[in-house]
Amino acid sequence: MALTRLVMMSSRPPCPLPLPSPSYKISRCCRHRCSRLLRRAMSVASQHLSTVTPTPRRQMMARLEHRSLMVGGRELLARAPRNVTLRPAGVADAEAAPGAAFLGAKAAEPSSRHVFSVGTLASGWRWMSLFRFKIWWMVPATGAGAAAVPAETQMLLLESRDEAGSAAAEGSAVYALMLPVLDGDFRASLQGSPQNELQFCFESGDPEVQTMEAVDAVFINSGDNPFKLMKESIKLLSKIKGTFRHIEDKEIPANLDWFGWCTWDAFYKAVNPTGIEEGLQSLREGGAPPRFLIIDDGWQETVYEFKEVDETLCEQTVLVFHPWVTHESVHCIIPDSHCYYARFAQRLTDLKENHKFREETCKNLGDLVKKIKEIHGVKFVYMWHALLGYWGGVLATSDAMKKYNPKLAYPVQSPGNVANLRDIAMDSLEKFGVGIIDPDKIYEFYNDQHSYLSSVGVDGVKVDVQNLMETLGHGFGGRVAVTRKYQHALEESIAQNFKRNNLICCMSHNSDSIFSALKSAVARASEDFMPREPTLQTLHIASVAFNSILLGEIFIPDWDMFHSKHESAEFHGAARALSGGGVYVSDKPGVHDFSVLRKLVLQDGSILRARYAGRPTRDCLFNDPVMDGKSLLKIWNLNNFSGVIGVFNCQGAGQWVWPVKDIAYVPTSINITGHLSPSDVESLEDIAGDNWSGETAVYSFNSCSLSRLQKHQNLEVSLSTMACEIYTISPIKVFSEAVQFAPLGLINMFNSGGALHDVSSTSDSSATTIHVRCRGPGRFGAYSATRPELCRVGQQVEFSHTEDGLLAFDLPHCSSHDGDLWHIEILYKTP
């Protein structure tokens, strides 16, 4: 009989000292009595505090009194059950964030899975949820009332506005953040109930790991700025938990600043050395040389053990559980397989490359890597592999795998996962099992794999299928424990074998992985780009932008590859330019649209990457940008000297894939008119500097128009379905008390302001000179209230200056520059 481990997670008083991890083995009655006495004492103290006259600081604190949860001075939850608990984030932490606290609950009996009600949402709040619509990926949802909160919600952001206030008015709104987190060996998620109650699910993923109490299950904080709230909360939570780090505390891979190409949508599993070289050459010859390459699935040595698969099962899996995926998409991915369903049952048999990379055109993987770096100028080569080696894990009987003590295990999904959309991969893995490596041997496995790849010139890896670990916790201490063991072993192997933290995490949208990422700095932000699914393009853009609200505080979000020659190429390309992450395509060799790529990629293969993760503007956070028929999606970001806003019409082209609709969606075209404002760019004043008047120059990329707006003025924008526009917003500065100037950057590029590296001025009695250091070549643009006397880029160049103040000239291919920076001088005579 298996020994059940009772997790004793007693309430802990606020303490500035490091707290020991909860014990998972102690079950003596004296421990129960001590815990009850301690909780009773804390309850008495809490009742005493509730009689104290509220102060402004106390009003900001999260507190549970009279069965109501108060945050930011407002009621968030009403009619909370008496078993619900709340504890502050700690004395030292509360000084920095007085509203931060942890929500928990107590149960009558121990279990490995609890569902606790925490009450009903008070009136006046609307919410935005990031939830897993299937096991691998999150998507956003919006609503009001607890009943509609989806299962597997991993972030709940709420807004309450004053009746007289507006969403855009500063100080009129209070934002509350509810983050279900990891608590010891347990993991929490939020969901609504038909009784309109908000609940949190608390589970270990292992029947032997049980508890009666959740202490630090849901992190709560509040503030008046949702983006500042997110950043401060994640930073605070990372210090309290110690199991993950904020993105600012991680090493960022260098490949993110270079244009890339991925082999997946170009070849799928049929990837081969000849095709790789053809793709690199065609992009290079067209003026968009990839400096970053991902050799995706199809290079490994795998075996498919199950020759006879029920064809009916394959077809039903696709039709019933994936009504939005066409048969064309399924069968084009693995044309040589019995069915798409069978791909996931394949297992890894060796750490080295398969026969396709050991033929006449390519002696081995090392030969190929050397050739593509020397001939095609590729700087970074990444290889794909799954967290468990391959989709179906490793082959336990393989001679190369026996040293890692593999065994066959069968995934068990959480009820929360199957409550939403079932996944074809999981259907296959539940049927055929997974060859799982002994957790005590997993570092050895990764180190052997990565040391071999490094020895042949590979620079990093993209690691896929990561969320699978949450289904394999039985017998390994639960989902959190086994995920963390694999994740940290992976990170240590990356640090040991590759430079610059060269890792992309993929299919990793569970909180088990997110809150175990100590070093991982890049993670995919959404479901795959699917070139053959026209109704999924707008969903992709909306998902990556909203998911980046959470992911962007822990990772650089990777918005995935796209096709440059595609009906949605401009739409995707514009979004990637604002993402703050890498830019890479998956074009077939010779099938490119260089008019799109030239707006993203400079001639040396570098890109203009924005400073942060691209996220929806504040007034878009609680709107449905895909299906409400009226809302535009605005995505903001910052560069060194300007802000940028992309406006996208995602309405009419598709529908959310969850819940599944009975009737197939018919795309329609909807023209929508909205507004944008320089104030949509958060923290614009931080880059504007001192003595900024609030005036901005706003440049529209597609219309090539320039407007002068005060920070809170609006500009009308009207877009049809699948259309977009990008606006560069540059604060107007006054130099020498006379020259009004705002640099725009390379106005032929989507993210023009990303080209600017430095702006300064010098002056004397006769003239004022603006000095700009800018990437190039390209068309340089700036707002100038007056016409300058001359412009120099090493030597004097011709320029244009229009009535609206647009100053523009070309940065020549051969000019005075330092590396990739052109030195620009713009001279104004003193009146």
VEXKEPA-501402 format. One line per field, with one value per residue (C-alpha): residue in one letter; residue number from 1; y, x, z. Coordinates in steps of 0.25 Angstrom, whole numbers, always signed. Each point is the difference from the previous one (the first is absolute). Layout:
BEGIN
resn a ...;
resi NUM ...;
yy Y ...;
xx X ...;
zz Z ...;
END
This chain:
BEGIN
resn m a l t r l v m m s s r p p c p l p l p s p s y k i s r c c r h r c s r l l r r a m s v a s q h l s t v t p t p r r q m m a r l e h r s l m v g g r e l l a r a p r n v t l r p a g v a d a e a a p g a a f l g a k a a e p s s r h v f s v g t l a s g w r w m s l f r f k i w w m v p a t g a g a a a v p a e t q m l l l e s r d e a g s a a a e g s a v y a l m l p v l d g d f r a s l q g s p q n e l q f c f e s g d p e v q t m e a v d a v f i n s g d n p f k l m k e s i k l l s k i k g t f r h i e d k e i p a n l d w f g w c t w d a f y k a v n p t g i e e g l q s l r e g g a p p r f l i i d d g w q e t v y e f k e v d e t l c e q t v l v f h p w v t h e s v h c i i p d s h c y y a r f a q r l t d l k e n h k f r e e t c k n l g d l v k k i k e i h g v k f v y m w h a l l g y w g g v l a t s d a m k k y n p k l a y p v q s p g n v a n l r d i a m d s l e k f g v g i i d p d k i y e f y n d q h s y l s s v g v d g v k v d v q n l m e t l g h g f g g r v a v t r k y q h a l e e s i a q n f k r n n l i c c m s h n s d s i f s a l k s a v a r a s e d f m p r e p t l q t l h i a s v a f n s i l l g e i f i p d w d m f h s k h e s a e f h g a a r a l s g g g v y v s d k p g v h d f s v l r k l v l q d g s i l r a r y a g r p t r d c l f n d p v m d g k s l l k i w n l n n f s g v i g v f n c q g a g q w v w p v k d i a y v p t s i n i t g h l s p s d v e s l e d i a g d n w s g e t a v y s f n s c s l s r l q k h q n l e v s l s t m a c e i y t i s p i k v f s e a v q f a p l g l i n m f n s g g a l h d v s s t s d s s a t t i h v r c r g p g r f g a y s a t r p e l c r v g q q v e f s h t e d g l l a f d l p h c s s h d g d l w h i e i l y k t p;
resi 1 2 3 4 5 6 7 8 9 10 11 12 13 14 15 16 17 18 19 20 21 22 23 24 25 26 27 28 29 30 31 32 33 34 35 36 37 38 39 40 41 42 43 44 45 46 47 48 49 50 51 52 53 54 55 56 57 58 59 60 61 62 63 64 65 66 67 68 69 70 71 72 73 74 75 76 77 78 79 80 81 82 83 84 85 86 87 88 89 90 91 92 93 94 95 96 97 98 99 100 101 102 103 104 105 106 107 108 109 110 111 112 113 114 115 116 117 118 119 120 121 122 123 124 125 126 127 128 129 130 131 132 133 134 135 136 137 138 139 140 141 142 143 144 145 146 147 148 149 150 151 152 153 154 155 156 157 158 159 160 161 162 163 164 165 166 167 168 169 170 171 172 173 174 175 176 177 178 179 180 181 182 183 184 185 186 187 188 189 190 191 192 193 194 195 196 197 198 199 200 201 202 203 204 205 206 207 208 209 210 211 212 213 214 215 216 217 218 219 220 221 222 223 224 225 226 227 228 229 230 231 232 233 234 235 236 237 238 239 240 241 242 243 244 245 246 247 248 249 250 251 252 253 254 255 256 257 258 259 260 261 262 263 264 265 266 267 268 269 270 271 272 273 274 275 276 277 278 279 280 281 282 283 284 285 286 287 288 289 290 291 292 293 294 295 296 297 298 299 300 301 302 303 304 305 306 307 308 309 310 311 312 313 314 315 316 317 318 319 320 321 322 323 324 325 326 327 328 329 330 331 332 333 334 335 336 337 338 339 340 341 342 343 344 345 346 347 348 349 350 351 352 353 354 355 356 357 358 359 360 361 362 363 364 365 366 367 368 369 370 371 372 373 374 375 376 377 378 379 380 381 382 383 384 385 386 387 388 389 390 391 392 393 394 395 396 397 398 399 400 401 402 403 404 405 406 407 408 409 410 411 412 413 414 415 416 417 418 419 420 421 422 423 424 425 426 427 428 429 430 431 432 433 434 435 436 437 438 439 440 441 442 443 444 445 446 447 448 449 450 451 452 453 454 455 456 457 458 459 460 461 462 463 464 465 466 467 468 469 470 471 472 473 474 475 476 477 478 479 480 481 482 483 484 485 486 487 488 489 490 491 492 493 494 495 496 497 498 499 500 501 502 503 504 505 506 507 508 509 510 511 512 513 514 515 516 517 518 519 520 521 522 523 524 525 526 527 528 529 530 531 532 533 534 535 536 537 538 539 540 541 542 543 544 545 546 547 548 549 550 551 552 553 554 555 556 557 558 559 560 561 562 563 564 565 566 567 568 569 570 571 572 573 574 575 576 577 578 579 580 581 582 583 584 585 586 587 588 589 590 591 592 593 594 595 596 597 598 599 600 601 602 603 604 605 606 607 608 609 610 611 612 613 614 615 616 617 618 619 620 621 622 623 624 625 626 627 628 629 630 631 632 633 634 635 636 637 638 639 640 641 642 643 644 645 646 647 648 649 650 651 652 653 654 655 656 657 658 659 660 661 662 663 664 665 666 667 668 669 670 671 672 673 674 675 676 677 678 679 680 681 682 683 684 685 686 687 688 689 690 691 692 693 694 695 696 697 698 699 700 701 702 703 704 705 706 707 708 709 710 711 712 713 714 715 716 717 718 719 720 721 722 723 724 725 726 727 728 729 730 731 732 733 734 735 736 737 738 739 740 741 742 743 744 745 746 747 748 749 750 751 752 753 754 755 756 757 758 759 760 761 762 763 764 765 766 767 768 769 770 771 772 773 774 775 776 777 778 779 780 781 782 783 784 785 786 787 788 789 790 791 792 793 794 795 796 797 798 799 800 801 802 803 804 805 806 807 808 809 810 811 812 813 814 815 816 817 818 819 820 821 822 823 824 825 826 827 828 829 830 831;
yy +0 +14 +9 +13 +12 +11 +14 +9 +14 +7 +15 +8 +13 +12 -1 +8 -12 -12 -10 -15 -8 -7 -14 -11 -12 +5 -4 +0 +4 +10 +7 +1 +6 +10 +5 +2 +8 +8 +3 +3 +10 +7 +0 +8 +9 +2 +3 +10 +7 +1 +9 +11 +12 -1 +8 +2 -10 -10 +3 -5 -13 -12 -5 -10 +5 -3 -11 +11 +1 +15 +4 +15 +4 -7 -13 -11 -12 -2 -11 -7 -13 -1 -10 +11 +6 +12 +3 +12 -2 +3 +12 +3 -2 +7 +13 +0 -6 +2 -5 -14 -12 -15 -6 -14 -10 -12 -13 -10 -12 -2 -2 +2 +9 +10 +10 +12 +11 +14 +7 +8 +12 +13 +9 +10 -9 -5 -9 -6 -14 -7 -15 -13 -3 -13 -6 +7 +14 +12 +10 +12 +1 +12 +1 +4 -9 -12 -11 +3 -1 -11 -13 +1 +15 +3 +15 +8 +16 +8 +14 +8 +15 +11 +3 +14 -5 -5 -12 +10 +10 -1 -4 -4 -15 -10 -12 -14 -11 -14 -10 -15 -4 -12 -3 -11 -12 +5 +9 +9 +4 +9 -3 +4 -8 -1 +6 +12 -2 +1 -12 -5 -14 -5 -12 -8 -10 -11 -8 -3 +15 +6 +12 +6 +14 +10 +11 +8 -4 +13 +12 +13 +15 +13 +13 +11 -4 -14 -1 +5 -9 -12 +3 +3 -12 -10 +6 -1 -14 -4 +4 -7 -13 -1 -10 +10 +13 +13 +2 +12 -10 -9 -1 +3 -8 +8 -7 +8 +12 -7 -5 -15 -11 -13 -12 -5 +6 -1 -15 -6 -13 -1 +10 -4 +7 +3 +7 +8 +5 +4 +8 +8 +3 +5 +9 +5 +3 +8 +9 -6 -9 -8 +0 -9 -14 -10 -14 -5 -14 -11 +0 -11 -15 -5 -12 -3 -13 +0 -4 -3 +13 +0 +10 +3 +4 +10 +6 +1 +7 +11 +2 +0 +6 +9 +5 +13 -8 -5 -13 +7 +6 -14 -8 +10 +0 -15 -5 -13 -4 -9 +12 +13 -7 -10 +11 +2 -15 +0 -1 +4 -11 +8 +14 +2 +4 -10 -5 +12 +8 -11 -1 +4 +15 +1 -9 +3 +11 +6 +1 +7 +10 +4 +2 +8 +9 +2 +1 +6 +9 -6 +4 -9 -14 -6 -14 -5 -11 -3 +1 -15 -2 -2 +1 -14 +1 -10 -15 -7 -12 +9 -3 +15 +3 -11 +8 +10 -11 +3 -6 +0 +9 +4 +15 +4 +13 +10 +1 +15 -4 -8 +10 +8 -5 -14 -1 -10 -2 -3 -10 -7 +0 -5 -12 -3 +5 +8 -5 +9 +1 -2 +14 -3 -2 +11 +10 -11 -2 +15 +2 -12 +5 +15 -3 -8 +11 +11 -9 +1 +15 +1 +13 -3 -8 +2 -9 -4 -8 +5 -1 -15 -1 +5 -13 -9 +3 -12 -7 +11 +9 +7 +9 +12 -8 -7 +12 +8 -12 +0 +15 +2 -11 +6 +13 -5 -8 +13 +8 -11 -2 +12 +15 +11 -8 -5 -7 +2 -7 -4 -6 +4 +8 -6 +7 -12 +4 +15 +1 -10 +8 +5 +2 -2 +13 -3 -7 -1 +9 -8 -11 -3 +9 -8 +4 -8 +5 +13 +2 -2 +12 +11 -10 -1 +15 +2 -12 +4 +14 -4 -11 +9 +7 -11 -7 +13 +2 -13 -3 +7 -5 -7 +4 -12 -1 +4 +0 +12 -3 -2 +7 +4 +3 +15 -2 -10 +7 +13 -7 -7 +14 +4 -12 +3 -14 -8 +2 -13 -6 -14 +2 -11 +2 +10 +4 +14 +14 +9 +12 -5 -4 +13 +7 -10 -3 +9 -4 -6 -10 +8 +5 +12 -7 +8 +1 -7 -11 +6 +0 +6 +14 +3 +3 -14 -9 -3 +0 -12 +4 -12 -2 +12 +7 +14 -1 +3 -7 +10 -5 +9 +0 +9 +3 +8 +13 -2 -9 -8 -5 -10 +0 -13 -3 -14 +0 -9 -9 -11 -4 -5 -15 -2 -3 -8 +5 -10 +9 +3 +14 +8 +12 +14 +13 +11 +14 +6 +14 +3 +9 +0 +10 +2 -3 -14 -3 -3 +8 +9 +11 -9 +1 +14 +5 +13 +12 -7 +8 -12 +3 -12 -3 -11 -7 -10 -11 -3 +14 +6 +12 +8 +6 +9 -4 +3 -13 -1 +4 -11 -4 -7 -13 -8 -14 -12 -14 -6 +14 +7 +13 +4 +13 +5 +10 +9 +10 +14 +6 +14 +2 +13 +6 +2 -14 -9 -14 -14 -12 -11 -9 -8 +3 -12 -10 -4 +3 +13 +5 -13 +5 +12 -2 +14 +15 +12 +14 +10 +15 +13 +15 -4 -13 -12 -14 -12 -13 -13 -14 -9 -14 -1 +0 +5 +13 +8 +9 +10 +11 +14 +12 +8 -3 -3 +7 -14 -15 -8 -15 +1 +10 +9 -7 +5 +0 +3 +8 +1 +10 -10 +0 -14 +1 -12 -5 -12 -7 -4 -14 +5 +11 +4 -10 -8 -15 +1 +14 +12 +14 +11 +15 +9 +15 +12 +14 +9 +11;
xx +0 +6 +2 -8 +8 -8 +4 +0 -1 -3 -3 +13 +1 +6 +15 +12 +9 +1 -11 +3 -7 -13 +2 -7 +2 -4 -13 +0 -12 +9 +3 -15 -2 +11 -5 -14 +5 +8 -11 -9 +10 +1 -15 -1 +10 -7 -13 +7 +6 -13 -5 +11 -4 +3 +12 +4 +10 -9 -11 +11 +2 -7 -8 -11 -11 -14 +1 +4 +14 +4 +11 +3 -11 -10 -8 +5 -6 -13 -6 +14 -2 +6 +11 +6 +13 +9 +14 +8 +12 +9 +5 +12 -8 -12 +8 +2 -14 -10 -11 +7 -5 -2 -14 -2 -10 -2 -7 -6 +8 +13 +1 +9 -10 -10 -9 -3 -10 +5 -13 -7 +6 -6 -7 +7 +12 +3 +11 +10 +4 +12 -4 +5 -10 +8 +11 +11 -4 -7 -10 -8 -14 -8 -13 -6 -5 +6 -8 +7 +14 +6 +6 +15 +1 +14 -1 -12 +1 -12 -4 -10 -3 -6 -14 +5 +13 +4 +9 +11 -1 +12 -4 -14 +2 +5 +7 +0 +9 -2 +11 -2 +14 +8 -1 +10 -3 -13 -5 -12 -9 -13 -14 -14 -12 -15 -3 +8 +11 +14 +8 +14 +5 +12 +6 +13 -1 +3 -10 +11 +3 -12 -3 -12 +4 +4 +8 +7 -9 -5 +9 -8 +4 -6 +4 -4 +9 -2 +14 +7 -9 +5 +14 +1 -8 +8 +13 -6 -5 +14 +7 -11 +0 +14 -3 +0 +6 -5 +5 +8 +8 +3 +11 -6 +4 +7 -7 -13 +6 +2 -10 -3 -5 -7 -1 -13 -11 +10 +2 -7 +7 +5 +11 +14 +13 -2 -13 +6 +11 -9 -9 +12 +5 -13 -2 +14 -1 -13 +7 -5 +11 -4 +11 -9 -4 -9 +1 -14 -6 +5 +15 +0 +1 -14 -8 -15 -4 -15 -2 -14 -8 -15 -3 -14 +6 +10 -12 -9 +11 +2 -14 -6 +11 +5 -11 +8 +12 -2 +4 +10 +7 +1 +5 +10 +7 +4 -3 +8 -7 -12 -7 +3 -5 +12 +11 -1 +2 +14 +12 +14 +11 +13 +6 +6 -6 -8 +4 -4 +11 +10 +0 +8 -4 +3 +10 -6 -7 +13 +3 -13 +1 +14 -4 -12 +8 +11 -8 -13 +5 -9 +4 -9 -5 -10 -5 -14 -3 -11 +2 -1 +9 -12 -15 -1 +12 +11 +1 +3 +6 +9 +15 +3 -11 +1 +10 -11 -9 -12 -14 -13 -10 -14 -4 -12 -6 -6 -15 +3 +7 -11 -11 +4 +6 +5 +13 +4 +14 -5 -10 +12 +9 -11 -2 +14 +8 +12 +15 +3 +15 +3 -1 +14 +6 -6 +11 +10 -10 +0 +15 +3 -10 +5 +15 -1 -8 +10 +12 -5 -2 -15 -3 -13 -13 -15 -6 -14 -12 +4 -14 +0 +7 -12 -7 +11 +2 -6 +11 +10 -6 -10 -1 +7 +12 +3 -2 +10 +10 +0 -1 +12 +8 -3 +5 +13 +3 -2 +9 +11 -1 -4 +3 -10 -11 -4 -13 -14 -11 -13 -13 +3 -12 -3 +3 +8 +11 -2 +2 +12 +8 +12 +9 -9 -1 -8 -14 -10 -12 -11 -5 +7 -1 -8 +1 -11 -11 -5 -9 +11 +9 -7 -1 +15 +3 -10 +5 +15 -3 -9 +9 +12 -7 +4 +11 +7 +4 +7 +5 +2 -13 +3 -12 +4 +4 -9 +0 +5 -8 -14 -13 +2 +15 -1 -9 +10 +12 -5 -3 +14 +6 -7 +2 +13 +4 +7 -5 +1 -7 -3 -1 +2 +13 -2 -14 +2 -5 +11 -8 -5 +13 +7 -9 +6 +14 +12 +10 +10 -11 -3 -14 -5 -5 -8 +4 -12 -10 -11 -13 -15 -2 -7 -13 +0 +3 -15 -5 -1 +8 -4 -15 -7 -2 +4 +14 +14 +12 +11 +14 +10 +15 +12 +13 +11 -5 -14 -13 -7 -15 -5 -15 -6 -14 -2 -15 -7 +11 -2 -5 +6 +2 -6 -11 -2 -11 -10 -1 +13 +4 -2 +10 -5 +6 -2 +4 +3 +3 +8 +10 +14 +7 +15 -5 -2 +15 +3 +12 +2 +4 +12 +6 -4 +9 -1 -7 -9 -12 -9 +0 +3 +3 -9 +4 -9 +8 -10 -5 +13 -7 +5 -8 +3 -7 -1 +2 -15 -5 -6 +2 -11 +3 -9 +4 -7 +1 +15 +5 +10 +8 +12 +2 +14 -2 +12 +0 +3 +12 +5 +15 +7 -13 -3 +0 -12 +4 -4 +7 -8 +11 -1 -13 +0 +0 -12 +7 +7 +4 +8 +11 +3 +12 +3 -5 +8 +3 +11 -1 +7 -3 -2 -7 -7 +4 -8 +8 -7 +7 -10 +0 +0 +0 -14 -9 +2 -11 -3 -9 +6 -9 +10 +8 +15 +11 +7 +0 +13 +2 +15 -2 -11 -13 -12 -13 -14 -8 -16 -10 -4 +15 +4 +15 +6 +12 +7 +11 +9 +6 +14 +2 +6 -4 +5 -4 -15 -2 -1 +5 -10 +1 -11 +4 -9 +5 -3 -10;
zz +0 -4 +12 -2 +3 +7 -3 +12 -4 +13 +0 +1 +7 -7 +1 -6 +1 -11 +3 -1 -10 +5 +5 -8 +9 +14 +5 +15 +8 +8 -14 -2 +14 -2 -13 +5 +12 -9 -10 +12 +5 -14 -1 +13 -4 -14 +8 +8 -12 -6 +11 -3 -7 -15 -5 -15 +1 +6 -10 -11 +8 -5 +12 +3 +9 +2 -11 -10 -7 -1 -10 -3 +9 -8 +2 -9 +5 +8 +8 +2 +7 +14 -4 -9 +6 -4 +5 -4 -9 +12 +8 -9 -12 +4 +2 -15 -4 +11 -8 -3 +7 -2 +0 +5 +6 +9 -3 +10 -6 -7 -15 -12 -7 +7 -6 +9 -1 +4 -2 -11 -8 +6 -10 -8 -4 -14 -3 -10 +1 -5 +0 -7 -10 -2 +7 -7 -2 +6 -7 +6 +4 +5 +8 +13 +11 +5 -7 -13 +5 -8 +6 +0 +2 +3 +1 +4 -2 +5 -1 +8 -5 +7 -5 -5 -5 -13 -4 -5 +11 +10 +14 -4 +0 +10 -5 +7 -3 +3 -3 +4 +3 +5 +14 +5 -9 -4 -11 -1 -11 +0 -5 +1 +4 -5 +14 -4 +10 -3 +3 +1 -3 +8 -5 +1 -12 +9 +9 +10 +2 +8 +9 +8 -2 -11 +7 -12 -11 -7 +0 +1 -2 -5 -6 -9 -12 -5 -7 +13 +8 -8 +0 +15 +3 -8 +6 +14 -2 -6 +13 +9 -7 -5 -11 -12 -4 -6 -15 +5 +8 -12 -11 -13 -12 -11 -12 +3 -7 -13 -10 +0 -8 +5 -8 +5 -9 -11 +0 +13 +3 -14 +3 -6 -2 -15 +3 +12 -9 -11 +10 +6 -14 -6 +12 +0 -15 +2 +10 +13 +5 +12 +11 +9 -4 +7 -6 +5 +2 -10 +2 +12 +0 +4 -1 -2 +8 -4 -14 +1 +4 -1 -11 +5 +13 -7 -8 +12 +8 -11 -3 +15 +8 -11 -9 -3 -7 -14 -5 -10 +12 +7 -12 -5 +13 +0 -14 +2 +13 +2 +6 +7 +13 -2 +1 +14 +4 -6 +9 +0 -2 -1 +3 -13 -13 -10 -13 -8 +6 -3 -15 -12 +1 +15 +7 +14 +8 +3 -15 -3 +11 -4 -14 +3 +9 -10 -13 +5 +11 +11 +14 +8 -2 +9 +0 +4 +10 +10 +15 +0 -12 -10 +1 +5 +8 -2 -4 +13 -7 -8 +3 +0 +10 +10 +8 +4 +7 -9 +2 -6 +6 -3 +1 +9 -3 +10 +0 -3 -13 -6 +5 -12 -13 -1 -8 -11 +5 +14 -6 -6 +12 +9 -9 -3 +12 +2 +2 +12 +4 +15 +6 +7 -13 -8 +1 -5 -12 -3 +2 -10 -10 +1 +1 -13 -7 +5 -5 -14 +0 +5 +8 +7 +1 -1 +10 -3 +6 +14 +7 -2 +13 +8 -4 +5 +14 +6 +8 -2 +11 -9 -12 +7 +5 -13 -9 +9 +0 -15 -2 +9 -6 -14 +4 +6 -12 -9 +9 -1 -15 -7 +1 +3 +6 -14 +3 -6 +9 -8 +4 +14 +4 +13 +13 +4 -10 +0 +15 -1 -10 +7 -12 -12 -7 -13 -1 -11 +2 -7 -8 -13 -12 -10 -14 -6 +11 -5 +12 +10 -4 +8 +12 +0 +0 +12 +8 -1 +4 +12 +4 +1 +11 +9 -8 -3 +15 +1 -15 -13 -7 -13 -10 -9 -14 -12 -15 -7 -13 +6 +0 +14 -1 +2 +12 +7 -4 +6 +13 +1 -2 +13 +8 +6 -3 -12 -14 -9 -11 -5 -15 -10 -8 -11 +5 +7 -1 +2 +0 +14 +5 -4 +10 +11 -3 -3 -11 +10 +6 +12 +5 +8 +13 +9 +15 +7 -3 -9 +7 -2 +4 +13 -7 -7 +12 +3 -14 -10 -12 -8 +1 +7 -14 +4 +7 -7 +7 +3 +4 +6 +2 +3 -7 +5 -4 -5 +2 -10 -1 -10 -3 -5 -4 +4 -1 -10 -5 +11 +13 +13 -1 +14 +3 -13 -8 -7 -13 -8 +0 -13 +0 -3 -2 +10 -1 +14 +4 +13 +6 +5 +9 +4 +14 -5 +1 +15 +6 -12 +10 +4 -14 -2 +11 +9 -5 -10 -3 -4 -15 -9 -15 -5 -13 -7 -7 -12 -2 +1 +8 +12 +11 +11 +13 +15 +8 +3 -14 -9 -14 -8 -7 -8 -5 -7 +4 +0 -2 +9 +2 +8 +6 +5 +12 +3 +11 -6 +7 +0 -3 +3 +4 -15 -8 +2 -5 +2 -7 -6 -5 -13 -5 -11 +12 +8 +13 -5 +14 +3 -9 +10 +9 +4 -1 +5 -4 +0 -2 -1 -4 -14 -1 +7 -4 +3 +0 -2 +0 -8 -6 -15 -12 -3 +0 +12 +5 +11 +4 -1 +2 -9 -12 +3 -7 -4 +4 +0 +0 -1 -11 -4 -5 -7 +9 -1 +10 -1 +6 +11 +5 -6 -3 -8 -7 -4 +8 -11 +0 +1 +10 +13 +10 +11 -2 -3 +6 -10 +6 -4 +2 -2 +0 +3 -1 +12 -4;
END
